[in-house]
């Protein structure tokens, strides 16, 4: 009769992660099962940053949020987060953030920095970033393209970065599409990072009264000032 194989077996990464999470929930130090340092939650946060880096443009690869109001928003989102079955924090209903300012004042840098800070602090999230110009172009009807599916994804993604709102040429179409996206995220309190060069008093003229009204209620507003950082290399 064959003898049962009693030699040690390697546990796959997923199985090891489940063991770590179970021990942690029970209040037991995962090191008792010989979990190496690279499998600890802090390193998994680092891995999340590495995965995010693959989706962040090179220009903002190492962006850091340092504006006090942006950091306050990050803390607000973190505090509003809810713990999932695995004990990790997940994005939840929260205020949005509207970053306004002249061209080159660091709005997009701060926005990507905010996303990186949330990941670094252990908030598990699905997110997307899209410029308003790309958003409006994508939503234009084309043969064989399901624009409604793309709209649904942008409406429901837990965290959305909508960059350079108002950059597209204003039209009835852009106003309607912008309203659809803003209204859904407004109603469901899904945190949205929005950057724009639009002067606050002119939001309604560019986006329409309905979108502007919702943005005022759903967003914390931060105005960035200073010189155009993009011009600095040419001036020296």
C-alpha positions in Angstrom: 0.0 0.0 0.0 1.3 3.4 -0.9 2.6 5.6 1.9 1.0 9.0 2.3 3.4 11.8 1.3 4.0 13.7 4.5 6.7 16.0 3.2 6.1 19.8 3.7 4.1 21.5 1.0 4.5 25.2 -0.1 1.4 27.3 0.5 0.5 29.5 -2.5 0.5 33.3 -2.1 -3.3 33.5 -1.9 -3.5 30.7 0.7 -0.8 32.4 2.8 -2.6 35.7 2.6 -5.8 34.1 3.8 -3.9 32.5 6.8 -2.3 35.8 7.7 -5.7 37.6 7.6 -7.3 34.8 9.7 -4.6 35.0 12.3 -4.8 38.8 12.4 -8.5 38.7 13.0 -8.0 36.3 15.9 -5.4 38.6 17.4 -2.5 36.2 16.7 0.9 37.4 15.5 1.2 35.9 11.9 4.9 35.4 12.5 4.0 32.2 14.5 3.3 30.5 11.2 6.5 31.7 9.8 5.2 34.4 7.5 8.2 36.2 6.0 8.4 40.0 6.1 7.5 40.4 2.5 4.0 39.0 3.1 3.0 41.5 5.8 0.2 44.0 5.3 2.6 47.0 5.1 4.4 45.4 2.1 1.1 44.6 0.5 0.4 48.3 0.7 3.7 48.9 -1.1 2.6 46.4 -3.7 -0.7 48.3 -4.2 1.4 51.4 -4.8 3.5 49.6 -7.4 0.4 48.4 -9.2 -1.0 51.9 -9.1 2.3 53.2 -10.5 1.7 51.2 -13.7 -1.5 53.3 -14.3 -0.1 56.7 -13.3 1.5 58.8 -16.1 5.2 59.0 -15.9 5.0 62.8 -15.1 3.2 62.0 -11.9 4.8 58.7 -11.0 6.1 59.9 -7.6 3.6 62.6 -7.0 3.1 63.6 -3.3 0.1 65.5 -1.9 1.4 68.2 0.4 -1.4 70.9 0.3 -3.1 71.0 3.7 -6.6 71.0 2.3 -5.8 68.0 0.0 -4.3 66.1 2.9 -7.4 67.0 5.0 -9.6 65.5 2.2 -7.5 62.3 2.1 -7.9 61.9 5.9 -11.7 62.5 5.5 -11.9 59.7 2.9 -9.8 57.4 5.1 -12.0 58.1 8.1 -15.1 57.4 6.0 -13.7 54.1 4.8 -15.3 50.8 5.9 -13.6 47.6 6.8 -14.4 44.7 4.5 -14.5 40.9 5.3 -10.7 40.7 5.2 -10.3 43.6 7.7 -8.9 46.0 5.2 -10.2 49.5 4.7 -12.3 50.0 1.6 -13.4 53.2 -0.1 -16.9 54.3 1.0 -19.3 57.3 0.6 -17.4 60.6 1.1 -17.1 64.1 -0.1 -15.5 64.9 -3.4 -12.6 67.4 -3.9 -12.6 70.2 -6.5 -9.1 71.5 -7.2 -9.1 74.8 -9.0 -6.3 77.0 -10.2 -4.4 78.5 -13.1 -2.6 76.3 -15.6 0.6 74.7 -14.1 -0.2 75.3 -10.4 0.0 71.6 -9.5 -3.6 70.4 -9.5 -3.1 67.1 -11.2 0.1 66.5 -9.2 -1.9 67.0 -6.0 -4.7 64.7 -7.3 -2.4 61.8 -8.1 -0.6 62.4 -4.8 -3.8 62.1 -2.9 -4.5 58.7 -4.6 -1.0 57.5 -3.7 -1.4 58.6 -0.1 -4.7 56.7 0.3 -3.0 53.5 -1.1 0.0 54.0 1.1 -2.2 54.4 4.2 -3.9 51.1 3.5 -7.1 52.1 1.9 -8.0 49.5 -0.7 -9.7 51.1 -3.6 -10.6 50.7 -7.3 -9.9 54.0 -9.1 -9.7 55.5 -12.6 -8.3 58.7 -14.0 -9.6 60.3 -17.2 -9.2 63.8 -18.6 -12.4 65.6 -19.5 -11.4 65.9 -23.1 -10.9 62.1 -23.4 -14.1 61.5 -21.4 -16.2 63.5 -23.9 -14.5 62.0 -26.9 -15.1 58.5 -25.6 -18.8 59.2 -25.0 -19.4 60.3 -28.6 -21.5 57.6 -30.4 -19.4 55.4 -32.7 -20.4 52.2 -34.6 -19.6 49.1 -32.6 -18.7 50.9 -29.4 -20.9 50.6 -26.3 -20.5 54.0 -24.8 -23.1 53.2 -22.1 -20.8 50.6 -20.6 -18.0 53.0 -20.4 -20.3 55.6 -18.8 -21.5 53.1 -16.3 -17.9 52.2 -15.3 -17.0 55.9 -14.8 -20.2 56.5 -12.8 -19.7 53.6 -10.4 -16.0 53.3 -9.9 -15.3 53.9 -6.2 -12.8 56.7 -6.8 -12.6 58.8 -10.0 -10.1 61.4 -11.0 -11.7 63.7 -13.6 -8.9 65.9 -14.8 -9.1 69.3 -16.5 -12.8 69.7 -16.4 -14.0 72.4 -18.8 -11.1 71.9 -21.2 -13.4 70.5 -23.9 -15.2 72.9 -26.1 -18.6 73.7 -24.5 -21.6 72.3 -26.3 -25.0 70.8 -25.6 -23.5 67.4 -25.8 -20.6 68.0 -23.4 -23.0 69.7 -20.9 -25.4 66.8 -21.0 -22.7 64.1 -20.6 -20.9 66.0 -17.8 -24.3 66.3 -16.0 -24.9 62.6 -16.3 -21.6 61.7 -14.7 -21.7 64.4 -12.0 -25.3 63.7 -11.1 -24.8 60.0 -10.6 -21.7 60.5 -8.4 -23.5 63.3 -6.5 -26.5 61.1 -5.7 -24.4 58.1 -4.6 -21.8 60.2 -2.7 -18.9 58.6 -4.6 -15.7 60.5 -3.9 -14.4 62.2 -7.0 -11.2 64.2 -7.6 -11.8 67.0 -10.1 -9.3 69.5 -11.4 -10.2 72.5 -13.4 -8.9 75.9 -14.5 -12.4 77.4 -14.4 -12.9 80.3 -12.1 -15.6 79.3 -9.4 -17.9 82.1 -10.4 -17.9 80.8 -14.0 -18.6 77.1 -13.3 -22.3 77.4 -14.4 -21.4 79.2 -17.7 -19.0 76.4 -18.6 -20.7 73.3 -17.2 -24.4 74.3 -16.9 -26.4 75.3 -13.8 -27.3 71.7 -12.8 -23.7 70.3 -12.8 -22.3 73.5 -11.2 -24.9 73.3 -8.4 -24.1 69.6 -7.7 -20.4 70.3 -7.7 -20.8 73.0 -5.1 -22.7 70.7 -2.8 -20.7 67.5 -3.3 -17.2 69.0 -3.3 -14.7 70.5 -0.9 -13.1 73.3 -2.9 -9.4 74.0 -2.9 -7.8 76.8 -4.9 -4.1 76.4 -5.8 -2.2 79.5 -6.7 1.4 80.4 -7.7 3.4 80.4 -11.0 3.1 78.1 -13.9 5.5 75.3 -13.0 5.6 74.0 -16.6 7.3 77.2 -17.7 10.1 77.1 -15.2 12.6 74.9 -17.2 12.3 77.3 -20.2 13.0 80.4 -18.1 16.3 79.1 -16.6 
